């Protein structure tokens, strides 16, 4: 006896809607005629789905294109004004909150610095301060763009640390370097009332949201296997490959590169982050006799270090030998770390992002690549390109906003999951191919 199928008519409708929305979103305006081959749906299915999406305001007409010997074909696109998302980067120097429309055009933004002044090493990450900044940021961007909270498809948040999900508290953050020990962040944010109960929170590691952004819209688009690396005060990475869905965050910064080496913020010794994170890089420069600007934040201090090591072209200044030596040693440690990624995952590309990664830039990567090739196995190293990401400092917030957008598309453009429906019987296979709406 054949097993009963768990797929329902509603599942098939949702899948058809998802296919059409994704093709219109990623491939630009298309006609009904081209949507058929692009989605694999019949012309009748495309017509019915497009009719629904037009009626709901999710899709709109976007001009026309001439056809061979017939009437011009109407082009369709996803309507940017049909929804909006908030993306939040809970970084290690600041919290950035951005409101986007459905086309990921920024509508408003707010930034709040996280001060390192305080009695302990984790004072800047005091959870009450972070929650208050996130709540106020959400309120401010909605007010600035005059958008009611009910229009939100969701709030996406990238955080430092490992994110677990529980039935009781939702997203719970385990951040050993930030002092967050099983922090029920989703529940704490929900208790602020910043958004209605119907608006979901999507919380994940910041490296994952960076990876999501680069793979959707940046240097990783069209690449099947990649590792996206985030350099900030610390170091993280996201691995994207077959069977991994939209990617998996890994704690690459806490891979041991030197036994009994420098003490890391996590409490262990010899971690890559203890040598290559911006905080550790500046500490090592200072210990070697360098002089970061007094009272400067990490971003300003790193800029100063790079300017000292790499004077601008045309300048009469000599490179600062201390800063240059620290950076060259860091390049060797990073090369070893990249080699581990190459040997373990054999990616097509390693993409470098994050505020510190973008500051270090292509000139620094030129010194890292030879070390990576020397430490890695020749065959996978020869197939891997190490490049900068292309989305700039806002990539984490863009990727965070993609989290609710991705869930919205997976629901077929519905704001909430539909109620259960009887499954399609397996003894009616023809019905599964006839369902078009």
Buried (B, 14 or more C-beta within 10 A) or exposed (E): EEEEBEEBBBBBBBBBBBBBBBBBBEEEBBBBBBBBEBBEBBEEBBBBBBEBBBEEEBBBEBEEEEEEEEEEBBBBBBBBEBBBBBBBBBBBBBBBBBBBBBEBEBBBBBEBEBEBEEEEEBBBBBBEBBBBBBBBBBBBBBEEBEBEBEBBBBBBBBBBBBBEEEEEBBBBBEBBBBBBEEBBBBBBBBEBEBBEEEBBBBBBBBBBBBBBBBBBBBBBEEBEBBBBBBBBBBBBBBBBBEEEEBBBBBBBBBBBBBEEBBEBBBEBBBBBBBBBBBBBBBBBBBEEEBBBEEEEBBBEBBEBBBBBBBBEEEEEEEBBEBBBBBBEBBBBBBBBBBBBBBEBBBBBBBBBBBBBBBBBEEEBBEBBBEBBBEBBEEEBBEEBEBBBBBBEBBBBBBBBBBBBBBBBBBBBBBBEEEEEEEBBEBEEEEEBEEBBB
